[in-house]
């Protein structure tokens, strides 16, 4: 992948992740934002998101009391 395209896709994803949670964002939205930054369409199928294992996602799960 072109380094500029990769950088723009990362910028697009970063901008979206600043405003919403990971599970609320679609590849289509990332592709649309990346396309806006690049000035040309980006296919959602061309985007692969690699999430490092230590990343913690904020989710609303109830905490069960052991007692």
N, C-alpha and C positions, 0 to 999 in steps of 0.2 A: 504494500500500500504506500502511496505517496506520503512522505513525511508531513507535508502541509495538510493533506486531507486528514491524516490521523490526528494531528494536533487540533484541527478545527472540530473534529468529532468529539475529542476529549473536552474541548472548551464548551461545546454545545451541551454535552452531558453534565458537565460541572455546573453550568448555569441553571439547568433544570433541577439538579439535585440540591441546589441551594434553596429552592423554593418549595420543594415537595419531597416526600419520602420515596425511597428506592422503588417500592412496589407500586407506587402510583404513576410511574413514568413508563411510557411505552417506547419501543424502538422506533416506531413511526414518529413520535414526537422528537426524539433525538435526531433522527434523519432529517426531519423538516428544519430543525434549528441549525444543524450542520450545513444543510443546503443553503440556508439563508446566509451563514457566515462565509461559505465558499463561493456563493453566487451561482451555483448550479445544483441540480437535484442530486440527492444522495439516496440510494436504495436502502431501505431498512435491513434487507438481507445482507448488505455488505458491512453491517456493524456488528462487532463482537465485543461484548463487555466482559472483562475479566475482573472479578471481584476478589481481592485478596482475602484469605480465610480469616485473618484477625479482625476484619471489619465487622462492627456490630451495627445491626439495623434496629432502629427504633420501631417497635411494634407494640400495640396495646394488648398485652396478654395479662390476664389476672395472675396475681402472685398468690400461690396456694400456701396457706400456713401449715407448717408441719405439726402443729400442736393441736 
